[in-house]
Amino acid sequence: MDATTIFPLTATGTELAFRRSRSASRSFWLVLTRATLAAAAVHILFTLLFWALSRPALAWLNLGSVVLYLVACQLLRQRHNSKAVLLIWLEVHVHVALAVHGLGWDSGFHYYLLTFIPIIFVSSARHVGVKVMSLVVLCSFYMLLDAYMHDHIPTQPVAPLALAAVRYFNIGTTFLILGYLTWFYLRQVSEAERRLRRMAATDSLTGLANRRRAQEIAHYEIVKRRRGQAPLAFVLADIDHFKTFNDRHGHETGDRVLEAVADVLRDAVREQDCVARWGGEEFLVLLPQADLAMAQRVAERMRQSVAECSVHAGDQRVAVTMTFGVAVHRGDEEMERSIARADAALYVGKRMGRNCVIGEAA
């Protein structure tokens, strides 16, 4: 089991909310487009059915609905979403009223109004007041329809068997719509949760694990080590003279250096290892199943790869080097003590001239 699956993460903030809002809006738009085409197909079936039942008025009513749904679909493709939603809203209400008036309450066309309840709250409308008002209008229309049409004598009656078939078709379609909307909502929640976890655990510039995520994975690996007595190494790395990059070449060059170093470190480790941006120009590498000698070899490979990477500031190539401090976890100590020893080794490397790998003191 990977440590990534163990720790649930949450995040808040303007950026997360904005990304979630955009993603939800696009998903809702996609669902609405598909639903519009499906509704047009259903009304084509009703058109054919009512022509076969010699009810031309109802056939023309459904043919008109087909045209309106195709118009709504075109509006959605042109991103005129508000107009499309309004057109669909009006079409359903008018069609339900006329269909119930023609076939009677037992036809079950009024069930389609219920499908708007989840649609209203899953929609991308940002103001809660708009959603509440839409629900009030929907409920009022349903109750008025029930009051005036429940005992109304149909103006376009059909045979009892045909009426029962229409009713059961409408019931089945209503359940299908509600089931699809429920699945869509649950999928949206699941995807949003995954995005938030990933964003909360990732450094936005380098794409590496952030400090919080590294701490969680380190604690998890320490627990595993205590159970199995497997070695665990910590490598703390610092970009040499990083402030100079920002002072001489600007912060954009500094960011490119960080990104280049992150790519090199990521490519140098195994799948089970963790590379994190520890803070500023410092990086932490967790190496499960690695003793001090192995960790130093990995760090040396990283050091050489960083020295060979190319970062340019304009036409000038910027030389990048790093200093590495290596320590292993001991006994039942806390993670912070292991990292402190790696930091002490890193400090020794800085004093010795940088661009080197130093293991902890015995």
N, C-alpha and C positions, 0 to 999 in steps of 0.2 A: 504493500500500500504506500502510495506516495504521500509525502507530507502536505502537498498542495491540497489534497482532498480532506484533510483532517480539520483545518481551522476555518470556520465560517467567518467571513469578513463583511463589514458593512461600511458604507460611505455616504456622506451627504455633501451638499455644496452646489453652487450655481452651475459649475461645469457638468457635474453628474446629472443634475436635473435637466439641463439643456439637452444633453445627448440623449437622455432617456425620452424626453419629450419629442425630439425629432424622430427617433426610432419608432416610438409608439404611433406618431402621426402617419409615418410612411406605412407601417403595418396595417393600421386602420384603413388607410386609403386603398391598400391592396385588397383587403378583405371586402371592402365596400364595392370595389370594381368587380370582383368575382361574384359577389352576391347580386349585383345589378344584372350581369349577364345571365346568371342562373334564374333570376326572377323573370327576365324576358323569355327564357326558354319555357318556364312554367306557364306563362300567359299564352304562349303559342299553343301549348297542349290544351289549355282551356278554350282557346279560340276554335280549335279543331273539334273539341268535344261538344261545344254548344252549337256549332254548325251541324254536327251529326244529330243533335237532339232537337233540331229545328227551332233554335232560340237565337235568331240572328242579332237581336239587340244585345244579348250577353256576349255573343261572339265579337261584335264590333267594339263592345266595351273592353274586352281583353286585347283585341288587336290595337286599340288605342293605347293600352298600357304597355304593349310591346314597343310601340314607337317612343313613348315617354322614357322607358328604361334605356333604349338605345341612345336617346338624346342625353340622358343622365350619364351614361357610360362615356360618351364623347366629352361631356363637361368635365368628368373626372380625369380623363386623359389630358385635357388641357389645363388641369389643375384649378378649375373653377369649382372647388370642392363645396363651398357654401351653397352655391346655386344648385349643384347636383343633389346635395342632401335635402334642400328645401323641396326640390322637384319630387324626389322619392317620397318624402314625408307627405306631400299633398296627394300624390298618386295613390299611395296605400290607403289613406283616409277616404278619399273619394271613391276608390274602387270598392273598398269594404262596404261603405254605405250603400252604393248602388247594387252591389252583388247581394247583400242581405235583403235589400228592398225587393230585388227581383226573385230570389230563390227562397227567402225566409231565413229565420234565425238558425234553423237546423242545418243550414248549408255549411256552417262553421267558418265562414270567411272572417268573422270577427276575431278568430284566434290569432290571426296574423298581427293584430295590434299588440298582442302580448310580447311579440318578438322585439318590439322597440324598447322594452324596459332595459334589457342588458345593453342594447346598442347605445342607448342614451348615456349610460354610465361608462361604457368602454370607449366612447367616442373621444376625439382629440379636443373637444371644446374645453377651454381652460377655466371658464367661470362656472363655479358650482351653481350659481343662480340660474344660468341658462339651462343646465341639466334639470334642476328642480322644476323650473317653469315648464319645460318640455314634458316632464312626467305628469305634472298637474293637468296640462292640456290633454295629454293622452288618456289619463284616467277619466277626465270629464267627458271626453268624446265617447269613450267606451260605455260609461254609465248612461249617457243620453241615447246612445244607440240601443242599449238594452231596454231602456224605458219606452222608446217609440217603436222598436222593431221586434221585440220579443214575441208579441202576439199578433204581429202584422201578417195579413194574408198576402202571400207572394203574388207578385204581378207577372212573373215568368216561371210558373210551376213546371216541374219535371217529374218523371215517374219516381216513385219511392225508392226503387233500386238505384236509379241514377243519382238521386239526392243523397242516399247513404254513401255511395261511392265517392261523391264529391266531398262529403263531410269527412270521411275517413282519410281521404287524400290530404285534405287540409290539416287534419290533426297530425298525420304523419309528417307532413312538411314542416309544420310548426315545431314539432319535437326535433326534427333534423336541424332546423335553424338554431334552436336554443342549444342543442348539443354542440353544434359547430362553434357557436359564439363562446360557450363555456370552455371548450378546448382551446380556442384562440386566446382567451383571457389567461388561462393557466399557462399557456406557452409563453405569452408575453411576460408574465410574472417571473417564470423560470429564467427566461433569457435576460431580463433586466437584472435579476439577482446575480447571474453569472457575470454580466458586464460590470456590475458594481464591485463584486469580489475581485475581479481582475484589475480594475482600475485602482481599487484601494490597496492592492498588493504590489503595484508596479510603479517604478520611477518613470515619470512621464517623459523625461528627456532620453534616457538610455534604454528603456524597455526592460531593465533588470528588476529583480525584486527590490523593494524599498527596505528601509531599516526595520520597520515594524514587521514586515513579512520575514525578513532574515532572522529576527529574534524568535518568532514563532517556530520557524523551521528548526532553528538551533535547539530550542527547548525540546522539541519533538525528537530530534536526533539524540539528545542527551538521555532522554528517557529510554530510547531504544538501546543505547550503549550500556546503560545501567542494567538492563535485562540480559543483554548478551555479551557484555564486556568487549565489544568491538571497538577499535580505535576510532577517534574522531579528531580531525585536525582543523585548525582555524588559520587562515592566511589573511593578514591585513596588509593592504597595498595602498600606496600613496603616489600620486603623480608628482614627479620632481619639478620644482620651480613652476608650479601651475599658475601662481599669481602673475608670473612674467608673461604668460601667454595672453592673459586678459589685459595687462598693462600695455604690452607692445603691439598686440594684434587685434585687440577688441574681444568682447564677450562672445561674439559669434564664433571666432576661432576657438575660444575656450570650450564652447559647447561642442564643436566638431571634434576636439581632442577627447572630450569625455565620451562621445558616441563611438569614436574609433577604438578607444581603450576598452569600452564595454563589449564591443564586438570581438576583440581579440581575447579577452578573458572568457567570454561565453564559449568561444570555439575551442578553448584549451582544456575544458573540463569534461567530465563524464556526464551522462544523463542524470545520474542520481545526485550529483553535486549541485551546489547552489552558489550563484554569483549575485551579489547585491551591491547596490550603491549605498555605502554606509553613511555618507554625508560629505557634501562638497566634492573634493577630489579624492576622497578615500573610498576604497572598495573592500568588501569582506567576502571571502570565499570559504564555504563550508565543504569539507572533504570527508564524508563518512567512509569508514573502512580504510582509512589512510593513517599510517604512523608518521612520525616526524620526518624520517628519511624520504618517504614517498611524497609527502607534502612539499618538502623542499625541492624535490625534482620537478614537481608540477609547477611550483612557483618560479623556478629557474626557466622552465619552458615558457611560461607567461612573460617573464622579464625579457627574454630574447625576442619573442614575437612582438611585444610592444615596441621594442627598440627598432624593429624592422618595419613597422607600420608607417604609412604615409599620410600626413596631414598637411594641407597647404593653406597658407594665408596669402591669397592672391597668387603670384607666381613663385612665391618663396616656400620651400619645404620646411616644415617645422619639425625639429627633432624632439621625440617624446621618449622619456625613460621613466621607470618606476622603481620604487624601493619596496621590498616585501619583508614582512615580519611573520614568522611561522611559530605556532604553538599547538600543543595537543591537549585535549581535555584530560584532566586527572581526577581519579576517584569520584567523589560525590560533589565536587566543587560546582559553583554556579557558573553559568556561561560567561558572566562579566569578568571573572578571574582569568579564564582562559584567554579572552580577548585582550585583557590588560597585559598579559605576558606577550602576546603577539604584538601589541602596541609598543611594549618596551623593546622588543627585538627590532621593530621598525625604526624606533628612535635611534638605536645603535647603528643601524644601517645608514640613517641620515648623517650621523656624526662621522661615519667612515667614508663619506663622499657620495652617497646615493648610488642608484642604479645597481643594486645588489640584493641578494637574498640572505637574510639572517635568521637562523633558528633560535628558539628560546634558550636561555641558559639552563643548564641541567640543575 
